[in-house]
């Protein structure tokens, strides 16, 4: 049970940081501005960054569980 809890915490931290990083990358590449040059938070960029960070978090969780699990002896 400790392996899964540790993996969950690691993936949660990774998801938090990756959400911020992915959002800033997407905002830089697809900047949202109005006609009078005011910037706003695009909901499309937010949704895409949340989706990508969720996928990355799942990959990190699975990887962390496999790394922490003891090797089987044949």
C-alpha positions as CSV (number, residue, x, y, z in Angstrom):
1,X,0.0,0.0,0.0
2,X,2.9,2.3,0.7
3,X,4.1,1.9,-2.9
4,X,0.8,3.2,-4.3
5,X,0.6,6.1,-1.9
6,X,4.2,7.2,-2.7
7,X,3.5,6.9,-6.4
8,X,0.3,8.9,-6.1
9,X,2.1,11.7,-4.3
10,X,4.8,11.7,-6.9
11,X,2.4,11.8,-9.8
12,X,0.3,14.5,-8.1
13,X,3.3,16.8,-7.7
14,X,4.3,16.1,-11.3
15,X,0.8,16.9,-12.4
16,X,0.8,20.2,-10.6
17,X,4.1,21.4,-12.0
18,X,3.4,20.1,-15.5
19,X,0.0,21.8,-15.6
20,X,1.7,25.2,-15.0
21,X,4.5,24.5,-17.5
22,X,2.3,23.2,-20.2
23,X,-0.2,26.1,-19.8
24,X,2.6,28.6,-20.1
25,X,4.1,26.9,-23.2
26,X,0.6,26.8,-24.8
27,X,-0.1,30.4,-23.9
28,X,3.2,31.5,-25.4
29,X,2.6,29.7,-28.6
30,X,-1.1,30.6,-28.9
31,X,-1.4,33.9,-27.1
32,X,-5.0,35.1,-26.5
33,X,-5.6,38.8,-26.7
34,X,-8.6,41.0,-27.4
35,X,-8.8,43.8,-30.0
36,X,-7.4,46.4,-27.5
37,X,-4.4,44.1,-26.7
38,X,-5.6,42.8,-23.3
39,X,-4.6,39.3,-22.6
40,X,-7.0,36.7,-21.1
41,X,-6.8,33.1,-20.0
42,X,-8.1,31.0,-22.8
43,X,-10.3,28.1,-21.6
44,X,-9.0,26.0,-24.5
45,X,-5.4,26.3,-23.2
46,X,-6.5,25.5,-19.7
47,X,-8.4,22.4,-20.8
48,X,-5.5,21.2,-23.0
49,X,-3.0,21.7,-20.2
50,X,-5.1,19.8,-17.7
51,X,-5.7,16.9,-20.1
52,X,-2.0,16.6,-21.0
53,X,-0.9,16.8,-17.3
54,X,-3.5,14.1,-16.4
55,X,-2.0,11.8,-19.1
56,X,1.5,12.7,-17.9
57,X,0.5,12.0,-14.2
58,X,-0.9,8.6,-15.2
59,X,2.4,7.7,-17.0
60,X,4.4,8.9,-14.0
61,X,2.2,6.9,-11.6
62,X,2.6,3.7,-13.6
63,X,6.3,4.2,-13.9
64,X,6.7,4.9,-10.2
65,X,4.9,1.8,-9.2
66,X,7.0,-0.3,-11.5
67,X,10.2,1.2,-10.3
68,X,9.3,0.7,-6.6
69,X,8.0,-2.8,-7.0
70,X,10.6,-5.5,-6.1
71,X,11.9,-7.6,-9.0
72,X,10.5,-11.1,-9.3
73,X,13.0,-14.0,-9.1
74,X,12.5,-16.8,-11.5
